[in-house]
Amino acid sequence: MRKGHAAHVASKFAGLAIAAGAASAPMHAHAQSSVTLYGILDAGITWVSNTGGSHVVKFDDGISYGNRIGFRGVEDLGGGLQAVFVLESGFHLGNGQLGFGGAEFGRQAYVGLKNQWGTVSLGNQLDMTEEFVYLYNISAWASGYAIHQGDFDRMNGDRLPNSIKFLSNDFGGFTFGGMYSFGNQAGDFHRNSAWSVGGHYAAGSFNMGAAYTQLNNPNGIYAFDPYAMIGARTFLGQPTVSVDPATGAVTDLYSSTAFPVDKQGAFAVGAAWTIGKLMLSGNFTYTTIKGLGQTSHMQVYEGGASYSFMPDLNLYGGYQHTRFEGNHWNQGSLGLHYLLSKRTDVYVSGDYLRASGPIDAVIGYSFTPSSSNTQADVRVGMRHSF
């Protein structure tokens, strides 16, 4: 699900300013040395056409905007040097439970130093795909469910744990960064490690970004369950489900034990251009997945737009085309957001997905896969930030 519209990221993307402005607002302005409390609450009702053969009407939360409460701090150390930290927790409004596998600060947790060149930080941190490209996933501004298939390309706004990261300041509209995530495996420096690099450029009404992120032996909340993620009954040449010949019931073979993936490498590039009240946005991602001696590639092509009828009424729409292992996915998304204030909005959104090949369609790794190659959803929700 779409979980990551953080204000400090959104401010970099001038072409996405309308959407980003709705995403979050700090409780008070930063002083030279201060701690800021902030958060976002999102909840609503969703109808899904087919989940395992039946439709469902469900309460769901943290969809268009990921629920969070966070603390952001800065201390002036003199000579242009600052100490900074962020502690940010993700949770579910429906039951009060923590998200991100139950981690107390699963959204972000880091400490670092900042000067005139940029910030060096250490902890659980947003990767460079999130920093520089994921906001071009315009479909997800329409509907928070409309991430790319399975989030294989890391366009959902993802993190890397145990990481050291450098993120530059803005130099004439250009920002860049890189990071390394330690696997912490005794005797095997490579296993469970990850790295990410990227950059972004903004000039007037145009902006673009690119990034590459690689995970070695994806694990934890980023482990692979191919059937749940994309509804594929085979993956890297291996079956992902068993089917009861008498009833046709499908059993996910990797729901409790992760599919063994050796490498997940994702390249992403996106751009946006604002023309008056209209913003055009697009992106392309290319992901390589290796495991069990096999290699497969996923390509995602996405385009869409937003239009501001009034400062408080915004329409978003996007289309995605995905290719992977001979299968195709086509998905359309629409969303209408009405701002009751700078901190509160209500919205209605919808998605329709059609897949080809032996695929049980599933939108955005968000629902139980359909019993057919199509799935649709409609959602009504609200968001409040503080």
C-alpha positions in Angstrom: 0.0 0.0 0.0 1.0 3.5 -0.5 2.6 4.5 2.8 5.1 7.3 2.4 4.0 10.9 1.6 6.6 12.6 3.9 6.6 16.4 3.7 10.4 16.8 3.7 10.5 14.6 0.5 7.5 16.2 -1.2 8.9 19.7 -0.8 11.7 18.8 -3.4 9.1 18.2 -6.1 7.8 21.6 -7.3 5.5 19.9 -9.9 3.9 17.9 -7.1 3.4 20.7 -4.7 -0.4 20.5 -4.6 -0.4 16.9 -3.6 2.5 17.2 -1.3 1.0 20.1 0.5 -1.9 18.0 1.5 0.3 15.2 2.7 1.6 16.6 6.0 2.1 19.8 7.9 4.4 20.3 11.0 2.9 21.2 14.3 5.1 24.3 14.6 8.0 25.9 12.8 11.5 24.7 13.4 13.8 26.8 15.5 17.6 26.6 15.4 17.4 23.9 18.1 14.0 22.2 18.4 12.0 19.1 18.4 8.8 18.9 16.2 5.9 16.5 16.7 4.0 15.6 13.5 1.7 13.0 12.2 -0.9 11.8 9.6 -4.1 9.8 10.2 -5.9 8.2 7.2 -9.0 5.9 7.3 -11.9 4.9 5.2 -14.1 2.2 3.7 -13.1 0.1 0.7 -15.1 -2.2 -1.7 -13.2 -4.8 -3.6 -14.8 -6.7 -6.5 -13.1 -10.1 -6.0 -10.9 -11.5 -3.2 -10.4 -15.2 -3.5 -13.8 -15.5 -5.4 -15.9 -13.1 -3.3 -16.3 -9.3 -3.1 -15.6 -7.6 0.2 -16.5 -4.3 2.0 -13.8 -3.5 4.5 -12.5 -0.8 6.9 -8.9 0.1 5.8 -6.5 2.7 6.9 -3.1 4.3 6.0 -3.9 4.0 2.3 -3.7 7.3 0.5 -1.5 8.6 3.3 0.5 6.3 5.6 -0.5 6.6 9.3 2.4 8.0 11.3 3.5 9.8 14.4 7.0 11.2 14.4 9.5 13.4 16.1 12.0 15.5 14.1 14.8 17.2 15.9 17.7 19.6 15.1 20.4 21.1 17.3 22.7 23.9 16.2 26.3 22.9 17.0 27.8 26.1 15.6 30.0 26.7 12.6 27.2 25.7 10.2 27.0 22.2 11.7 23.8 20.7 13.1 22.8 17.4 14.8 19.6 16.0 13.4 17.3 13.0 14.2 14.0 11.5 13.2 11.9 8.9 15.0 8.8 7.9 13.0 6.3 5.2 13.8 3.7 3.7 11.5 0.5 2.1 12.8 -3.0 1.0 11.9 -6.0 3.1 13.1 -8.4 0.1 12.8 -6.8 -1.9 15.6 -4.1 0.4 17.0 -1.3 -2.1 16.1 2.1 -1.1 14.8 2.9 -1.5 11.1 6.2 -2.5 9.5 6.3 -5.9 11.2 5.6 -4.5 14.6 8.7 -2.2 14.7 8.2 0.7 17.1 9.8 3.2 14.7 9.5 1.2 11.5 8.9 4.2 9.2 12.1 6.0 10.1 14.7 6.1 12.9 18.0 7.8 12.4 20.5 10.3 13.8 23.0 12.3 11.8 25.0 15.5 11.1 24.2 18.2 8.6 26.3 21.0 7.2 26.4 23.2 4.0 27.0 20.1 1.8 24.4 17.8 3.1 23.5 15.3 5.7 25.2 12.1 6.8 22.9 9.9 8.9 22.7 6.4 10.4 19.7 4.1 11.1 16.5 2.8 9.4 16.1 5.2 6.5 14.3 6.0 3.2 16.1 4.7 0.2 17.1 6.8 -2.9 14.2 5.5 -5.0 11.9 7.0 -2.3 13.9 10.2 -2.0 14.0 10.9 -5.8 11.5 8.9 -7.8 8.6 7.4 -6.0 6.5 10.6 -6.1 6.2 10.2 -9.9 4.0 7.1 -9.2 1.0 9.4 -10.1 -1.5 6.5 -9.9 -0.9 6.3 -6.2 -1.8 9.9 -5.7 -5.1 9.0 -7.2 -5.5 5.8 -5.1 -3.1 4.7 -2.4 -3.6 1.1 -3.5 -2.1 1.8 -7.0 1.6 1.0 -6.3 3.4 -0.8 -9.0 2.9 -4.6 -9.2 4.3 -6.2 -6.1 6.4 -3.2 -5.3 9.3 -5.1 -7.0 10.7 -1.7 -8.1 10.6 -0.2 -4.6 8.3 2.7 -5.8 6.1 2.3 -2.7 8.4 4.5 -0.6 10.6 2.0 1.1 13.4 1.9 3.7 16.8 0.3 4.2 17.7 -0.7 7.8 21.1 -0.6 9.5 22.2 2.0 6.9 24.6 4.9 6.5 23.4 7.5 4.1 24.5 10.8 2.5 21.9 13.2 1.1 23.1 16.4 -0.4 21.7 19.9 0.0 20.2 21.6 -3.1 22.8 22.9 -5.5 21.2 24.9 -8.3 18.2 22.6 -8.3 20.2 19.4 -8.2 20.3 17.0 -5.3 21.9 13.6 -5.0 22.7 10.9 -2.5 23.8 7.3 -1.8 23.5 4.8 1.1 24.6 1.4 2.2 22.7 -1.0 4.3 24.7 -3.5 6.4 23.5 -7.2 6.4 25.1 -7.8 9.8 25.7 -11.4 9.0 28.8 -13.0 10.6 31.2 -14.3 8.0 29.2 -13.0 5.1 29.4 -9.2 4.5 27.3 -9.5 1.3 24.2 -11.4 2.6 21.2 -9.3 3.5 23.0 -6.1 2.5 21.7 -3.4 0.2 22.7 -0.1 -1.4 21.0 2.7 -3.2 22.0 5.8 -5.3 20.1 8.5 -7.0 19.7 12.2 -8.0 17.0 14.7 -8.8 16.8 18.0 -10.7 14.2 20.7 -10.6 14.0 23.9 -12.7 10.8 25.9 -12.6 7.8 23.9 -13.6 9.8 20.8 -14.6 11.5 18.2 -12.4 12.9 14.7 -12.8 14.7 12.0 -10.8 16.5 8.7 -11.2 17.6 6.0 -8.7 18.9 2.5 -8.5 18.4 0.3 -5.4 19.7 -3.2 -4.9 18.8 -5.7 -2.2 20.9 -8.8 -1.6 18.8 -11.7 -0.3 15.6 -9.6 0.4 14.3 -10.5 3.9 12.0 -9.4 6.7 9.2 -7.1 5.5 10.8 -7.1 2.0 10.9 -10.9 1.6 9.1 -12.4 -1.4 5.6 -14.0 -1.5 5.1 -14.0 -5.3 1.4 -15.1 -5.3 0.3 -12.6 -2.7 2.4 -9.9 -4.4 1.4 -10.2 -8.0 -1.0 -13.2 -8.2 1.5 -15.3 -10.3 1.2 -19.0 -10.1 4.8 -19.5 -11.2 7.8 -17.4 -10.4 11.4 -17.9 -11.6 10.3 -21.2 -13.1 8.8 -22.5 -9.8 5.2 -23.1 -8.8 4.0 -20.6 -6.1 0.6 -22.3 -5.3 -1.0 -25.7 -5.1 -4.5 -26.2 -6.4 -7.0 -28.7 -5.0 -8.2 -30.7 -8.1 -11.6 -31.4 -6.5 -12.5 -27.9 -5.3 -10.1 -25.6 -7.2 -9.0 -24.1 -3.9 -5.6 -22.3 -4.1 -3.0 -22.6 -1.4 -0.1 -20.1 -1.3 3.1 -22.1 -1.0 5.1 -19.1 0.3 2.7 -17.4 2.7 4.8 -18.4 5.7 8.2 -19.2 4.2 9.8 -16.6 1.9 10.6 -17.4 -1.7 14.4 -17.6 -2.0 15.6 -14.5 -3.9 19.3 -13.8 -4.2 19.1 -10.3 -5.7 16.5 -7.6 -6.4 17.9 -4.6 -8.4 15.6 -1.8 -9.4 16.2 1.2 -11.7 13.6 3.9 -11.8 13.3 7.3 -13.6 10.5 9.8 -13.6 9.6 13.3 -14.5 6.8 15.9 -14.0 5.8 19.1 -15.8 3.3 21.6 -14.5 1.3 23.8 -16.9 -1.0 26.1 -15.0 -3.5 23.9 -13.1 -2.4 20.7 -15.0 0.5 18.5 -13.9 1.7 15.8 -16.2 3.8 12.9 -14.7 5.4 9.7 -15.9 7.9 7.1 -14.9 9.6 3.9 -16.1 11.1 1.2 -13.9 13.2 -1.9 -14.8 13.7 -4.5 -12.1 15.9 -7.6 -12.1 15.2 -10.5 -9.8 17.6 -13.5 -9.4 17.0 -16.7 -7.5 17.3 -20.5 -7.9 19.7 -20.0 -10.8 17.1 -18.0 -12.8 16.8 -14.4 -13.7 13.6 -12.4 -14.6 12.9 -8.8 -15.4 9.9 -6.6 -14.7 9.2 -3.4 -16.7 6.6 -0.8 -15.6 5.5 2.1 -17.8 3.3 4.7 -16.1 1.8 8.0 -17.1 -0.9 10.3 -15.7 -1.9 13.7 -14.6 -3.5 15.9 -11.9 -5.8 18.8 -12.4 -6.7 21.5 -9.8 -10.3 22.6 -10.4 -9.9 24.8 -7.4 -7.2 25.2 -4.8 -9.2 22.7 -2.6 -10.4 20.3 -5.3 -7.9 18.1 -7.1 -8.4 15.2 -9.6 -5.6 12.6 -10.1 -5.4 9.9 -12.7 -2.9 7.3 -13.8 -2.3 4.3 -16.1 0.2 1.5 -15.6 1.4 -1.2 -18.0 3.6 -4.0 -16.5 5.4 -6.8 -18.2 7.0 -9.8 -16.3 7.7 -13.4 -17.4 5.5 -13.2 -20.4 2.5 -11.8 -18.5 1.0 -8.3 -18.8 -0.9 -6.1 -16.4 -2.9 -3.0 -17.3 -4.3 -0.8 -14.5 -6.2 2.5 -14.4 -6.6 4.6 -11.3 -8.7 7.8 -10.5 -9.0 9.8 -7.4 -10.8 13.0 -6.4 -9.5 14.8 -3.3 -11.3 17.7 -1.5 -9.5 19.7 1.1 -11.6 20.8 4.0 -8.6 22.7 5.3 -4.8 22.7 4.9 -4.8 19.7 7.4 -7.9 17.7 6.5 -9.2 16.3 3.3 -11.8 13.7 2.1 -11.4 11.7 -1.1 -13.0 9.0 -3.3 -10.8 6.8 -5.4 -10.9 3.7 -7.6 -8.8 1.2 -9.5 -9.3 -1.4 -12.2 -6.7 -4.1 -13.0 -6.7 -6.6 -15.9 -3.9 -9.2 -16.2 -3.0 -11.6 -18.9 -1.6 -15.1 -18.6 -2.0 -17.5 -15.6 -2.4 -14.6 -13.2 -4.9 -14.0 -10.3 -5.1 -10.2 -10.4 -4.2 -8.3 -7.2 -4.1 -4.5 -7.0 -1.0 -3.1 -5.3 -0.1 -6.1 -3.1 -3.1 -4.9 -1.0 -5.8 -7.6 -1.2 -6.2 -11.3 -1.4 -5.7 -12.2 -5.1 -8.8 -12.4 -7.3 -10.1 -15.7 -8.6 -9.9 -14.2 -12.1 -7.6 -12.0 -14.1 -9.4 -8.8 -13.1 -9.9 -6.9 -9.8 -11.4 -3.5 -9.0 -11.8 -1.4 -5.9 -13.6 1.8 -4.8 -12.7 3.7 -1.6 -14.1 6.6 0.4 -11.7 8.0 3.0 -10.4 11.0 4.9 -7.0 12.3 6.1 -5.9 14.6 8.9 -2.4 15.8 9.5 -0.9 17.6 12.5 
